Amino acid sequence: MKPVIGVYGYVMQQFEETILSYQEIADGADMSRRTVEKIARKEIGDPGVSHCDKLAAFFRSQKREAA
Protein backbone atom coordinates (compact mmCIF):
# COMPACT_ATOMS: atom_id res chain seq x y z
CA MET A 1 0.00 0.00 0.00
CA LYS A 2 1.36 3.42 -0.97
CA PRO A 3 1.69 5.98 1.82
CA VAL A 4 -0.81 8.83 1.68
CA ILE A 5 0.73 12.25 1.13
CA GLY A 6 -1.03 15.58 1.04
CA VAL A 7 -1.28 17.92 -1.92
CA TYR A 8 1.78 19.89 -0.81
CA GLY A 9 3.83 16.72 -0.43
CA TYR A 10 2.72 15.55 -3.87
CA VAL A 11 3.67 18.88 -5.45
CA MET A 12 7.09 18.90 -3.81
CA GLN A 13 7.71 15.32 -4.92
CA GLN A 14 6.81 16.27 -8.49
CA PHE A 15 9.22 19.20 -8.40
CA GLU A 16 11.98 16.73 -7.53
CA GLU A 17 11.04 14.37 -10.36
CA THR A 18 10.21 16.77 -13.20
CA ILE A 19 12.50 17.78 -16.03
CA LEU A 20 10.33 20.78 -16.88
CA SER A 21 11.55 24.33 -16.30
CA TYR A 22 9.89 26.65 -13.81
CA GLN A 23 8.55 28.66 -16.74
CA GLU A 24 6.96 25.59 -18.37
CA ILE A 25 5.33 24.65 -15.07
CA ALA A 26 4.17 28.23 -14.49
CA ASP A 27 2.65 28.47 -17.96
CA GLY A 28 0.86 25.14 -17.54
CA ALA A 29 -0.43 25.95 -14.06
CA ASP A 30 -1.38 29.55 -14.92
CA MET A 31 0.94 31.01 -12.28
CA SER A 32 3.91 33.35 -12.28
CA ARG A 33 7.34 31.78 -12.75
CA ARG A 34 8.61 33.48 -9.60
CA THR A 35 5.82 31.99 -7.46
CA VAL A 36 6.54 28.52 -8.85
CA GLU A 37 10.24 29.00 -8.19
CA LYS A 38 9.66 30.17 -4.60
CA ILE A 39 7.45 27.16 -3.85
CA ALA A 40 9.90 24.71 -5.45
CA ARG A 41 12.85 26.17 -3.53
CA LYS A 42 10.83 26.21 -0.30
CA GLU A 43 11.21 29.98 0.00
CA ILE A 44 7.49 30.01 0.76
CA GLY A 45 7.14 27.75 3.76
CA ASP A 46 3.36 27.47 3.64
CA PRO A 47 2.05 28.14 0.11
CA GLY A 48 -1.64 28.77 -0.31
CA VAL A 49 -4.04 25.97 -1.08
CA SER A 50 -4.98 27.52 -4.43
CA HIS A 51 -1.34 27.50 -5.56
CA CYS A 52 -0.83 23.89 -4.47
CA ASP A 53 -4.06 22.83 -6.15
CA LYS A 54 -3.06 24.49 -9.43
CA LEU A 55 0.36 22.85 -9.37
CA ALA A 56 -1.05 19.43 -8.45
CA ALA A 57 -3.60 19.64 -11.27
CA PHE A 58 -0.85 20.57 -13.71
CA PHE A 59 1.43 17.71 -12.64
CA ARG A 60 -1.47 15.22 -12.80
CA SER A 61 -2.34 16.38 -16.32
CA GLN A 62 1.30 15.87 -17.34
CA LYS A 63 1.21 12.29 -16.05
CA ARG A 64 -2.01 11.57 -17.98
CA GLU A 65 -0.52 12.99 -21.18
CA ALA A 66 2.60 10.86 -20.76
CA ALA A 67 0.55 7.67 -20.27
Short mmCIF file of the C-alpha atoms (twelve columns), coordinates in Angstrom:
data_MODEL
# 
_entry.id   MODEL 
# 
loop_
_atom_site.group_PDB 
_atom_site.id 
_atom_site.type_symbol 
_atom_site.label_atom_id 
_atom_site.label_alt_id 
_atom_site.label_comp_id 
_atom_site.label_asym_id 
_atom_site.label_seq_id 
_atom_site.Cartn_x 
_atom_site.Cartn_y 
_atom_site.Cartn_z 
_atom_site.pdbx_PDB_model_num 
ATOM 1  C CA . MET A 1  0.000  0.000  0.000   1 
ATOM 2  C CA . LYS A 2  1.364  3.417  -0.967  1 
ATOM 3  C CA . PRO A 3  1.689  5.980  1.821   1 
ATOM 4  C CA . VAL A 4  -0.805 8.830  1.677   1 
ATOM 5  C CA . ILE A 5  0.734  12.252 1.128   1 
ATOM 6  C CA . GLY A 6  -1.034 15.582 1.043   1 
ATOM 7  C CA . VAL A 7  -1.278 17.919 -1.923  1 
ATOM 8  C CA . TYR A 8  1.777  19.894 -0.812  1 
ATOM 9  C CA . GLY A 9  3.829  16.723 -0.435  1 
ATOM 10 C CA . TYR A 10 2.719  15.547 -3.867  1 
ATOM 11 C CA . VAL A 11 3.670  18.878 -5.453  1 
ATOM 12 C CA . MET A 12 7.093  18.899 -3.815  1 
ATOM 13 C CA . GLN A 13 7.706  15.318 -4.920  1 
ATOM 14 C CA . GLN A 14 6.811  16.271 -8.487  1 
ATOM 15 C CA . PHE A 15 9.221  19.204 -8.400  1 
ATOM 16 C CA . GLU A 16 11.982 16.732 -7.534  1 
ATOM 17 C CA . GLU A 17 11.045 14.369 -10.365 1 
ATOM 18 C CA . THR A 18 10.209 16.767 -13.200 1 
ATOM 19 C CA . ILE A 19 12.498 17.779 -16.033 1 
ATOM 20 C CA . LEU A 20 10.326 20.782 -16.881 1 
ATOM 21 C CA . SER A 21 11.547 24.329 -16.304 1 
ATOM 22 C CA . TYR A 22 9.888  26.647 -13.806 1 
ATOM 23 C CA . GLN A 23 8.554  28.663 -16.745 1 
ATOM 24 C CA . GLU A 24 6.956  25.587 -18.365 1 
ATOM 25 C CA . ILE A 25 5.333  24.646 -15.074 1 
ATOM 26 C CA . ALA A 26 4.167  28.225 -14.487 1 
ATOM 27 C CA . ASP A 27 2.650  28.468 -17.963 1 
ATOM 28 C CA . GLY A 28 0.861  25.137 -17.545 1 
ATOM 29 C CA . ALA A 29 -0.427 25.951 -14.058 1 
ATOM 30 C CA . ASP A 30 -1.376 29.555 -14.919 1 
ATOM 31 C CA . MET A 31 0.944  31.006 -12.278 1 
ATOM 32 C CA . SER A 32 3.911  33.345 -12.276 1 
ATOM 33 C CA . ARG A 33 7.345  31.782 -12.750 1 
ATOM 34 C CA . ARG A 34 8.606  33.477 -9.602  1 
ATOM 35 C CA . THR A 35 5.824  31.988 -7.456  1 
ATOM 36 C CA . VAL A 36 6.539  28.521 -8.847  1 
ATOM 37 C CA . GLU A 37 10.242 29.005 -8.190  1 
ATOM 38 C CA . LYS A 38 9.655  30.170 -4.605  1 
ATOM 39 C CA . ILE A 39 7.453  27.163 -3.848  1 
ATOM 40 C CA . ALA A 40 9.900  24.710 -5.454  1 
ATOM 41 C CA . ARG A 41 12.847 26.170 -3.535  1 
ATOM 42 C CA . LYS A 42 10.827 26.214 -0.298  1 
ATOM 43 C CA . GLU A 43 11.212 29.985 -0.004  1 
ATOM 44 C CA . ILE A 44 7.486  30.014 0.756   1 
ATOM 45 C CA . GLY A 45 7.138  27.746 3.759   1 
ATOM 46 C CA . ASP A 46 3.364  27.472 3.640   1 
ATOM 47 C CA . PRO A 47 2.054  28.142 0.113   1 
ATOM 48 C CA . GLY A 48 -1.640 28.773 -0.311  1 
ATOM 49 C CA . VAL A 49 -4.044 25.965 -1.083  1 
ATOM 50 C CA . SER A 50 -4.983 27.519 -4.426  1 
ATOM 51 C CA . HIS A 51 -1.339 27.498 -5.555  1 
ATOM 52 C CA . CYS A 52 -0.826 23.892 -4.469  1 
ATOM 53 C CA . ASP A 53 -4.060 22.831 -6.149  1 
ATOM 54 C CA . LYS A 54 -3.056 24.486 -9.435  1 
ATOM 55 C CA . LEU A 55 0.359  22.848 -9.365  1 
ATOM 56 C CA . ALA A 56 -1.050 19.430 -8.448  1 
ATOM 57 C CA . ALA A 57 -3.600 19.638 -11.270 1 
ATOM 58 C CA . PHE A 58 -0.850 20.571 -13.708 1 
ATOM 59 C CA . PHE A 59 1.430  17.706 -12.644 1 
ATOM 60 C CA . ARG A 60 -1.467 15.216 -12.799 1 
ATOM 61 C CA . SER A 61 -2.335 16.379 -16.315 1 
ATOM 62 C CA . GLN A 62 1.304  15.868 -17.336 1 
ATOM 63 C CA . LYS A 63 1.212  12.293 -16.053 1 
ATOM 64 C CA . ARG A 64 -2.015 11.574 -17.981 1 
ATOM 65 C CA . GLU A 65 -0.522 12.986 -21.183 1 
ATOM 66 C CA . ALA A 66 2.605  10.862 -20.755 1 
ATOM 67 C CA . ALA A 67 0.555  7.674  -20.271 1 
# 
